[in-house]
């Protein structure tokens, strides 16, 4: 009887768990705490954290592939195919486009420059990664963290550096979730109190025709210049065209709700499940986390600095805080700009103005991914 009990105990995860797996379980608990208690990007951080938890349970085999043609692999092994084949990120972009109003960007097209300026963080981190010994493909994948766009980071990494997917994905989504903590100190350091108090003029109304033409024109212009960006950018613009055309309500609701929610669950859980102890706990992970923070901080800083330049060129009409929204963490970065502005002036309402560079950042990160794919891939 005792031998049977011992044999059973030896077959459990309690007996077989390694220190690395235990450490990764602790990391997953921390991420779950941030998602649930602090509500930092919970829609993605919660499934990622739980996927990490599942992948580090000993003997569960939830990410194991079949040993032969007669066996069946783990559940997440098959769901992960959507990440590996690059299916989930464009579908996420389809949903983002369906939920996004490009009106603020169309009404004030110069904010496109703020979105472009914030992408400098990508190339800054790329250079840093090269100096730390990563090859061009790996450095390109690490650099895209600076765009603060999880699906773009996953899309690019699966093509250029799939072995780094777990580290890059966790870093990208963690920094997206920490936007309200990371950005405000940088914004305050680089701006004066007077600049933060600037109240911007109300945006002009944007016609329906402009909103319909925008996704079509952008897709054609960018698609011809950067074919590698078409899967992401094309999906984003298709979703937006469904929103603005007003003729496909059923498809629009599906893209905004059911499709977006299902893909978000599959993407989050399977990406989190790639963070197993063997691949995640090493010096490379620390380097990626450091470079990701550097990229995100530099991108935020460049957006604010360019906002200050526009502030000067427009005789004080532009509040530099909206430049921080140039990173494509939609709509968190725009909300941070709004909150910091309201702290200085309770009559300040920067949200719609910040949405211009914010959605420009989404477009900019997709374009940057296309550039890096063309250059490195």
N, C-alpha and C positions, 0 to 999 in steps of 0.2 A: 504493500500500500504506500509506504513512504517513498519507495523507488518510483512509483507512478506519479506521485505528487511532485517529486523532484524533477522527473522527466518533463512533466507538464510545465513546471516553472521555467525550466531551461529553454522551452520553446516559445516563451513569451518575450515581449519587447523589454520588460524589466531586466531580464538577464542579459539581453544582447545589446542594449543601448550603449553607444560609445560616448566619450566625453564631448566629441565634436557634435554629435546629434543632440546631446543635452544642451550644449551651448546654443545651437540653432533653435531649439524649442524656446529657450529664454528670449532670443531675439524675436521670435514670432509672438511671444506674449507681450513684449514691449510694443511691437507694431499694432497688435490688437488693442492695447491700452490707448495708443495714440488715435486709433481709428474710432473707438467706441467712446472713450471718456473725453478726449480732446476734440474729437470730430475733425481730425485732419484728413481731408480727402477720403472719407470713409467708404465711398462707393468702390474705390479701387484698393485702398490700403487694407481693408478688411479681408476681401478674398485673397489678396496676395499673401497676407500674413497667415491665413488659414491654410493656403496651399503650401506655404513653407512648413507649417506644423505637420501637415499630412506627409510631406516628403521625408521628414526626419523621424517618423515613427519607425522603429526597427522592424524589419521583416514584412512590413505592409505591402511593399512592392507596387505602390500605386503609380509609379512612373516607369516601372520596368517593362521593357519590350518582350515579346514572346521569344522563348529560346529556340523554338522551331515552328514549322508551319502548322503543327497540330495544337500548339498551346495558344492561350489568349493572354495578351499583355494587360497591364494595369489600366484602370479607367482613364487616368490623366495622361497616359502614354498616347492614347488615341485623340483625346481632346487637344493635346499639345500640337498635333499636326496643323491645326489652324494657325498657330504661332509660327511654326517652323516653315510652313509654306507661304507665309505672308498674307493670310486671309483675314485674320482678325483686325489688324491695324487699319486697313482701308475701310472696313465696315464700321469701326469706331469713328473714323473721319466722316463717313456718310451720316452717322447720327449727329455728330458735332455740327456739320453743315446744316442739317435739318433744324437744329435748335438755335442757330446763330443768326443774328441780325447784322448784316454788313453795312447797314445804313450809316452808323457813325463814321465808318471809314470812307464811305462814298461822299458823305457830307463834308468831310475834312480830309481830303486825300493826302495832305502833307504829313499826316500822322503815320502814313506808310513808312516814312523815313525813320520814325521812332522804332517801329517794329523791326526794320532792317538793322538799325544801330544795335539793338539788343542781341542780334544774332552774332555779334563779334565775340561773345563769350564762347561760342562753339569753336571758332578757329583759334582763340586764345588757348583753350584747353587742349585742342588738337596739338598745338606746338608744345605745350607742356608734356603731353603724353609721349610725344616723340623723344623729348629730352630724357624722359624716365625709362626709355628703352622699349616702348611698345612699337610695333610696326605700323605702317601707314593705315592699314585696314582697321586695326585695333584702336589706333589713335582717333580715327574718324568716328568710330562707334562711341568712344568715350566722350569725344567733343560734343556730340549731339545732345548730351545731357544738359548742356548749357541752354538749349532751346526750351527747357522745362515742358517738354511734350512727350509723355510716356509712349503713346502709340508710334510716334515717329522714331523714338529711340529703339523700340522693339523691332520695327520694320527694318531699320538700317542695320542693327546688330545681327539680326538673323541672316543677313546677306553678307556682311563683312567680317564679323567676329562672333559666330554663334556660341563659341565656348565661354564668352564673357557675358552671355545674355542675362543670367541671374543677377550678377553684380550690377550691371548697367541698369537693368529694369528696376531693381530695388532702389538704387541710388536715384534714378530719375523720378520715380513716384514718391520717394521719401522727400525729396527737395520740393516737389510740387505741393506735397502736403504741408511742408514747413514754410511756404511762401509768407504767411502772416508773421513769422518769426524772423526770417532771414532778411526780408526786404526793407522793413521800416528803418532799422538803424542806418543802412546804406543810403536810403532816401534822405534822411535827416542830416546825415553827415555831409552830403554833397549839395544841399540846398540851404538857402537862408530862410529865416522866418517870413520875410516879405514875399519871397518867391512862393512859399507854400501857401500863402494866404490869397494868392491871385484867384479871382473868380472869372471863369471863362464865359464867353458869350454863348447864348443858346445856339445849337446847331441848326442849320437850315433844313427844311423838310426835304426828304428824298422821294422822288417819284417812283411809282411801281415799275415803270419802264426801265429806269436806271438800275433798280434792284434785280430785274430779270436779265438785263444785258450783262451785268457785272460778272456773274459766274461763268457765262458763256465766253466772254472776251478774255477773262483771266485764264481759263482752261486752254483756249487756243494759243494765246501769246506765250504762256509758260510751257505748255505742252510741246510746242514746236521748238522752243529753245532748250528745254530740259526733259527729254522723253522719260528719263528715269524717275522724275517727280510725278508722273501722270497717275500711278495707282493711288497715291495719297491725295494729291491736289484734285484729281478728277473726281474722286469719291466725295471730297469735301464740297466741291462745287455742285455736284449732282444733288447732294442733300439740300444745299441752299437753294438751288433752282426749284426743287420740289416744294420748298417752303414758300418762295416768293411768287411762283407761277399761280398758285391758288387753284389748280385744276386736278391735283392728285392727293386729296385730303387723306384717303385711306392709306396710301403709300407713305405719306408724310407722318401720320400718327404711328405707323409701324416702325419707321426709321427712328423716330424720336423716343419711342417707348419699348415695345416688345423686342425688336431687333437689337437696339442699343443695350438694353438690360441683359439680354441673353449673352451677347458677345462680351460684355463687360465682365460677367461672371466667369465665363470660360477663359478669357484672357487673363484676368487677375489670378485665378486659382492655378492655372497651368504655369504662368510665369513664376509665381511664388514657389511652385513645386520644383522648379529647376534649382532652387537655392538649397541644395543638399550640402551637408557638412564637408564632404570630400572636396567639392569644387569651390565652396564659398569661403571657407576659413583659411585664407592665406594672405600673403603680403600684397598680392595683386588686387585683392578686394579693397584693402586700405588705400592703395594708390588711386583706385577708381573713385572711391568715396571722396577722397581729398580733391581730385581733379574735378569731380562733378560739382562740389561746393564752390571751387574756384571759378568754374565755368559759369555757374548760375549767378554768383556774386558779381563777376565781371560783366555779364550780360545786363544785369540790373543797373550796374554803375554806368555802363555805356549808354543805356536808354535814358537815364536821368541826365547825364552830361549833354547828350544831344538835345534833350528837352530844354536844358539851360541855354544852349545855343539858339534854339528856336525862340525861347523867351526873349533873348536879346534882339534877334532879328525882327521880331514882331512887335517890338516896343512894349513888351510886358503882357501881351495878350495870351500867351501860352503858359500854363502852370507846368513847371518842369517835372512835377510828380507823375504826370501821366506817362512820362517816358519809361518809368519802371514797369508799366504794364506791357511793354514791348515783348517781354518773354511770353511764350504762348500758353501760360497756365490760365486757361479761360474757365470761369470769369474771376478766379481768385485774385489774380494780380490787379485787375481793374478795381476790385473791391478794396484791396489794400490801399491803392492810390486814393480812393474815395475816403476811406477811414482816416488816413494820415492828413488829408486836406481838411476834413471836418474838424479834426482836433485843433487845427490852427485857426480855422474860421468856420463858425457854425452855419454860415450862409453859403458855404462852398458845396457845390454838387458836381463832382468830377466824374461820376460813374460813366455816363454816356460818352464823355470826351475820352476817358481812358479805354473804353471799349474799342475805339478806333485803332490805336496801336496794339491792343490786345489781340484782336482778330487779324491784324497785320502780322503779328508774331506767329500765329498759326500758319498763315500762308508762307511767311518767311522761313519757318522751320522745315516745312515741306520742300521748299525750294533749296534750302541748305542741304537737306538730305539728298536731293537730286544731284546737287553739285558734288557732294562727297561720293555718292555712288558712281558718278561719271569719272571722277578723279581717281578714286581708289579701286573701284570695282572693275 
